[in-house]
Amino acid sequence: MKTNVVLVEDHRSVRQMLALVLEREGGYALVGEAGTGYEALKVCARERPRLVILDLALPELNGLEVLRRLRAEARETRVLIYSGVENREVLLEALRERPHGFVHKRDELSVLREALRAVTAGASFLTPFATELVDAARSPETPRTPLSERERAVLQMVAEGMSSKAMGDRLGIASKTVDHYRSALMVKLDLHDIARLTRYAVQHGMVPGEA
């Protein structure tokens, strides 16, 4: 029986590459793809895949939030992170959520294939780089981002330049409620304009910074 897989990656060419890897490995059935975080949650809720290959840098809802929700709501789904994110804090937060595997995009393709086999077989797979981060993540000195799930979602969309109406439509809330969340974020983080909120989101890996 083949393992059902959903690919979550915002670059179409990377999804195509991953699909080829799955095809050559054999034993996998690609049942869905997603290019945004919210799309990923919808596809996973519909398909209930055995395996999700997940990037962390996603628009609208980042991969860390997708990982959190999958680990909480779809425990039968195994998650293999495959990401090029370099932000150490984001990687630490992701590893705290206990994904079943982690491979960085700078690793050799053979490492990804090895991770696929391990995670599919029910084992965990972390590269030496990820293992070092796990050890660091166990340190009580590493702080967590002091925001709720909804606050993090609003902050990411604010940083991406979305309007209150667009955010409200995406989150299923009124524009005035979005404005309330934005104002509350400014008070909570002591960052009292959009530029500072955006810098905070970039620093915490919610949106990519400029190259």
C-alpha positions in Angstrom: 0.0 0.0 0.0 1.4 3.4 -1.0 2.0 6.2 1.5 -0.2 9.2 0.8 1.7 12.5 0.7 0.9 16.2 0.6 3.6 18.7 -0.5 3.5 22.1 1.1 5.9 24.5 -0.6 5.3 27.9 -2.1 7.7 27.4 -5.1 6.1 25.3 -7.9 9.5 24.2 -9.2 10.5 22.7 -5.8 7.1 20.9 -5.6 7.9 19.4 -9.0 11.3 18.3 -7.8 9.9 16.7 -4.7 7.2 15.0 -6.8 10.0 13.5 -8.9 11.9 12.3 -5.8 8.7 10.6 -4.5 8.1 8.9 -7.9 11.7 7.6 -8.1 11.6 6.4 -4.5 8.4 4.4 -5.2 5.8 3.6 -2.6 4.3 7.1 -2.5 1.1 8.6 -3.8 1.0 12.3 -4.2 -2.6 13.3 -3.1 -2.3 17.0 -2.7 -0.1 20.1 -3.0 -0.3 23.5 -1.3 1.5 26.8 -1.8 0.2 28.7 1.3 -0.3 27.8 4.9 -4.1 28.0 4.9 -4.3 26.0 1.7 -2.1 23.4 3.3 -4.5 23.0 6.3 -7.5 22.6 3.9 -5.7 20.0 1.8 -4.6 18.1 4.8 -8.0 18.2 6.4 -9.5 16.8 3.2 -6.9 14.2 2.3 -5.7 13.1 5.8 -2.2 12.2 4.4 0.1 9.8 6.1 3.0 12.2 5.3 3.4 15.9 4.8 6.6 17.4 3.4 6.5 21.0 4.8 8.4 24.2 4.1 8.5 26.7 6.9 8.5 29.9 4.7 4.9 30.1 3.5 2.7 33.1 2.7 -0.4 34.0 4.7 0.2 31.4 7.4 3.8 30.3 7.9 4.9 26.7 8.1 5.6 26.8 11.8 1.9 27.5 12.4 0.9 24.7 10.0 3.2 22.4 11.9 1.7 23.4 15.2 -1.8 22.7 14.0 -1.0 19.4 12.3 0.7 18.1 15.5 -2.3 19.1 17.6 -5.1 18.1 15.2 -3.8 15.4 12.9 -1.6 13.2 15.0 -1.8 10.3 12.5 0.0 12.5 10.0 3.8 12.4 10.0 5.6 15.7 9.2 8.9 16.0 7.5 10.3 19.6 7.4 12.2 20.5 4.2 13.1 24.1 4.4 15.7 26.7 3.5 14.9 28.9 6.5 18.1 30.2 8.2 16.5 32.0 11.1 17.7 30.1 14.2 14.8 31.1 16.4 12.3 29.8 13.8 14.1 26.5 13.5 14.2 26.1 17.3 10.5 26.8 17.5 9.8 24.3 14.8 11.9 21.6 16.4 10.1 22.2 19.7 6.9 21.1 18.0 8.5 17.7 17.4 8.3 17.1 13.7 9.1 13.6 12.6 12.0 14.7 10.4 14.0 17.7 9.4 16.2 18.3 6.4 17.6 21.6 5.3 17.5 22.6 1.6 21.3 23.0 1.7 21.7 19.3 2.4 22.3 16.8 -0.3 19.3 15.3 -2.0 20.4 11.9 -0.8 19.8 13.1 2.8 16.2 14.0 1.9 15.7 10.5 0.4 17.1 8.9 3.6 14.8 11.1 5.7 11.8 10.0 3.6 12.5 6.4 4.2 13.1 6.8 7.9 10.0 8.9 8.5 7.8 6.7 6.4 9.0 3.6 8.4 7.9 5.3 11.6 11.3 6.5 12.8 12.5 10.1 13.4 15.2 11.7 11.2 17.2 14.7 12.2 20.4 15.9 10.5 23.4 16.7 12.8 22.6 20.4 12.3 19.0 19.8 13.6 20.2 17.7 16.5 22.4 20.6 17.7 19.3 22.8 17.5 17.3 20.3 19.5 19.9 20.4 22.2 19.7 24.2 22.2 15.9 24.1 22.2 16.0 22.2 25.5 17.6 25.2 27.2 15.1 27.1 29.4 17.0 30.3 28.5 15.5 30.3 24.9 12.3 32.4 25.0 9.2 31.6 23.1 7.3 34.2 21.1 4.7 35.7 23.5 1.8 35.7 21.1 -1.3 33.6 20.6 -2.1 31.7 17.4 -4.5 34.4 16.2 -2.0 37.2 17.1 0.7 35.4 15.1 -1.5 35.0 12.1 -2.6 38.7 12.2 1.1 39.8 12.6 2.2 37.8 9.6 -0.5 39.2 7.4 0.2 42.8 8.6 3.8 42.3 7.7 2.8 41.0 4.3 0.9 44.2 3.6 -2.6 42.8 3.6 -5.6 45.1 4.2 -7.9 44.7 7.2 -10.7 43.6 4.9 -8.4 40.9 3.3 -7.2 39.7 6.7 -10.8 39.6 8.0 -11.9 37.6 5.0 -9.1 35.1 5.4 -9.6 34.7 9.2 -13.4 34.9 9.1 -13.6 37.9 11.4 -14.7 41.5 11.0 -12.3 44.2 9.8 -12.8 46.1 13.1 -11.7 42.9 14.9 -8.6 42.8 12.8 -7.9 46.4 13.7 -8.3 45.5 17.4 -5.8 42.7 17.1 -3.3 45.0 15.3 -3.7 47.6 18.0 -3.3 45.0 20.8 -0.2 43.7 19.1 1.4 47.1 19.1 0.7 47.4 22.8 1.8 43.9 23.7 5.1 44.1 21.7 5.6 47.8 22.4 5.9 48.4 18.7 3.7 51.3 17.7 3.8 51.4 13.9 3.5 49.0 11.0 7.2 49.3 10.1 8.3 48.1 13.5 5.7 45.3 13.5 7.0 44.2 10.1 10.6 44.2 11.4 9.6 42.1 14.3 7.9 39.6 12.0 11.0 39.4 9.8 13.3 38.9 12.8 11.1 36.0 14.0 10.9 34.4 10.6 7.2 34.9 10.0 8.0 36.6 6.7 11.2 36.6 4.7 13.5 39.6 4.9 15.2 41.3 2.0 18.1 39.5 0.5 
